[in-house]
Amino acid sequence: MVPQQQNSGMPFQRYQPFPPVNLPDRTWPDATITQAPRWLSTDLRDGNQALIEPMDGQRKHEIFDLLVRMGYKEIEVGFPAASQTDFDFVRSLIEGDRIPDDVQISVLTQAREELIERTVQSLVGAKRATVHLYNATAPEFRRVVFNVDRDQCKGIAVEGTRHVLKFAEQYLGDTEYFGYEYSPEIFIDTELDFVVEVCEAVMDVYQPGPGREIILNLPATVERATPNVYADQIEWMSRTLSRREYVCVSVHPHNDRGTGVASAELAVMAGADRVEGCLFGHGERTGNVCLVTLGMNLYSQGVDPQIDFSDIDEIRRIVEHCTQLPVAPRHPYGGDLVYTAFSGSHQDAIKKGLVALEKDAAAAGVPVAEYPWKVPYLPIDPKEVGRNYEAVIRVNSQSGKGGVSYILQRDHAVDLPRRLQIEFSRVVQEFTDVEGGEFNGARIWEIFSDTYLADNGPLGVVAHRSQTATDGEYRISADVKVRGEIREVSGTGNGPISAFVDALSAVGVQVRVVDYSEHAMSAGGDARAAAYVEAEVDGQTFWGVGINSSITTASLKAVCSAVNRAHH
């Protein structure tokens, strides 16, 4: 018998499933996103109005400058009729000549004549500007909030559009490009036939045509449907609207169900031309859709987002400073821990993937940075967003041999054999179980040094002299420290290690070498080498490590290290 879920006891009966769209011939499921949509950042409007402490002028300028540097060309900068602060900020951008010629600012207004006039006045002198007008069209808003019927609701949108055109003609005669955006607010909950009726009436007034685009924004103001239903709505609208070639269909998903990113991506597959959102998903309630996640999702699929995310930590720093809100450690692409693996199996896979990537790139004769990225558990190369591999693998009690050995290799050029990785990871595990928390590279090296490289054990090599006989036999003589006493020993073998093991028998040390490996740690005249010895001492197997500028000395130290560990 499998476990059976029980009733939660919560009053779920109060809620109804969201009605589907009748679109049996939908095409969006077979679509692929091959180029970035147009982006509109609403950090300075929708994002700002949802902050605990709205941004002051200086912080707004910081965000605006950041968005421009990143490459956003459409930026909603405020709600000028709502407050003097917003009005003054828009004026400061225009009068301070802060807006690049290829950037179009946008301002939002409700559909009331005096508010529209004030909004348009804020744009005087702007080279490129859009007025964004909205009114709520959903049934519950018509009934409960505004007490209007369908015709009255449509009339608000139509009259608002007329006022926009009137005041634009009155105040914005010198504007090089004037744009108009209309939002049937709460689109997601509005009857689709009524949305089309309202949008067509608005277009009849505005008269979009060649060189005269209209933006129709279709927001998931409160995300209540699964992303596939929102995609059906967008495809239905895109098919049904007249003058479609002169319409920019824009989407503005919120994240109430936690699927704002999926809703935006599926909406683009369904025909949306533009996406509105905020960096790191700021906005009312659960926030607007995250522009960072959307852009980097495209990037991870080989599509240029046309936005520069190469310094993700600087972007995050500015956003956190200006909004006074933290970015979650596991926020996609930008969080502190999103490129970090603590799990041992994950660390091992990443370590092997990075090694394989270097080998494959070398075999192909191209730099690693130009070779196709394929590393387990890492959807993108962290270096391309300003992170380094130090942040990728970190060690705590859940970590295994892969993470520990990776950090030693990264920080100290120590490349442990596999069985030594297993042994040392157990040593580290003992410390993490007792001390808890995360272990950084310095702490891991301290444990490694104390375990394998300490010179305070009962056996140590002080000096050695060696020669090879004519018959290939290797002879060694060495000064060794045995429990504090210097003894001279000598022995023979087929190499320095076997000769040294033979010499140690004279002082009562019985050891048999099971495995041995070595490698250079660096190049040049001051290069050092590391030697690793797996040895059997008193019927048990121990690893020893030696590091020295002489590979022979490093090997002898490794033998002494294994013996000392046996008698620890």
Secondary structure, DSSP 8 states (H G I E B T S, - for coil): ---------S-GGG---------TT--GGG----S--EEEE-IIIIIHHTSSS---HHHHHHHHHHHHHHT--EEEEE-TTT-HHHHHHHHHHHHTT-S-TT-EEEEEEES-HHHHHHHHHTTTT-SEEEEEEEEE-SHHIIIIIS---HHHHHHHHHHHHHHHHHHHHHH-TT-SEEEEEEEEESGGGS-HHHHHHHHHHHHHHH--BTTB-EEEEEEESS--S-HHHHHHHHHHHHHH-SSGGGEEEEEEEB-TTS-HHHHHHHHHHTT--EEEEBGGG-SSTT-B-BHHHHHHHHHHTT---SS--TTHHHHHHHHHHHH-----TTSTTTSTTTT-B-SHHHHHHHHHHHHHHHHHHHHHTS-GGGS---BTTBSS-GGGGT--GGGTB-BSTT--HHHHHHHHHHHH-----HHHHHHHHHHHHHHHHHH-S-B-HHHHHHHHIIIII-S-SSEEEEEEEEEE-TTS-EEEEEEEEETTEEEEEEEEESSHHHHHHHHHGGGT--EEEEEEEEEESS-STT--EEEEEEEEETTEEEEEEEEESSHHHHHHHHHHHHHHHHT-
